[in-house]
Amino acid sequence: MTVEQVRVALSKQQAYALADAVMEEDALALTASAHEDEETGTWYFEASCEGEPDLEAFQELSRRVLGAAVEFEVESIDPSIDWVSRSLEGLAPVRAGGFFVYGSHEIDPPPYGLTPVMIDAAQAFGTGHHETTTGCLEAIDITLKRKRPRYLLDVGTGTGVLAIAIAKRLKSPVIASDIDPIAVETTRNNAATNGVSKLIVPLLATGLDHRTIAGNAPYDLIVANILAGPLSQLAPAIGRVAGRGATIVLSGILEHQAARVTNAYHLQGITLRRKLQRRDWTTLMLEKL
């Protein structure tokens, strides 16, 4: 597979806005992100595309989102290198909400009293380092301290980090779905590594469109760490499978998008109970009335 990278220097707010907009577009890019160059302090928007990128579509989107077209740079990415894994190798372990997420390179044993989750870098989102993942882990910890949900669903599971964390803490089955077959396989492998293969049910599904998800509803705890656009679109489906009193943890939401997502769920009889803020990212804790 030939992969091309689209890149442009923007303000921090612009880079995040464009990355979010690109990820809401079908098939425009494989991934999109905003990041800061640590040496120069310059913020960049970057997107990886399979094959030649549709620059006209990128420019049209930038006009709509930013109010002006921008000059994108395009360069080829060496397909023999797993840039996702390489960029994440050697990351320090993360403590979040009583969970300890670490890689296999970590020499020291997990600290006593924390729930250990071993996740190596992979071609799926979720090593525990991003503010959206740590926010979810903290929200899960808050939830499990006050109740013990039995029917559990992780939508857009990525590496399976959230599903595995819940399964290890509760010793209960968790359905873990994703639209990406690589993520499903990664979750299956990570579940085996963490000794919870029998508790994790990896599913390839678009949103909640799977008979196993429907057949095991209603759920007491639903987590979804995706993006604001897809989360808003999933509100009716999540509302249908959430049981009365269910906790719903949502992340992948920039601060300025939180009200839009909250309103989408309010229309489904789901109310906001708490917000966790981590830099520019918001994790919502909601309850089905």
Disulfide bonds with the S-S distance in Angstrom:
none
